[in-house]
């Protein structure tokens, strides 16, 4: 299974040395949020699950985080960075194994579950934190 997904070109948010952003940039966060969901879609395909349809509660997270601002936005930005940090090498490993003809269903399902667990934590921080 070939896949053109690559997080290497995704916009990554720079770490903030101890200070909060004064004006949260929802556009940058939205691009990265979309990129990790592209990766999750590819992983879902490898896990034999298909692509997930995103509800508004998930799709609109960057805008809600920017509206809340402060530590809510920072936590969301760092969480999305973390998602990208484990999805990129995980997907690359799955694709490499698939290229060799190996079954990656179980490993892809594990990565898919980890993605959803981490994503739910980010949503909770923004909405309930």
Secondary structure, DSSP 4 states (H G I P E B T S, - for coil): ------GGGSPPPPPPSS---SS--HHHHHHHHHHHHHHHHHHHHHTT--PPPPPHHHHTHHHHHHHH-HHHHHHHHHHHHHHHHHHHHHHHHHHHHHHTT---HHHHHHHHHHHHHHHHHHHHHHHH-
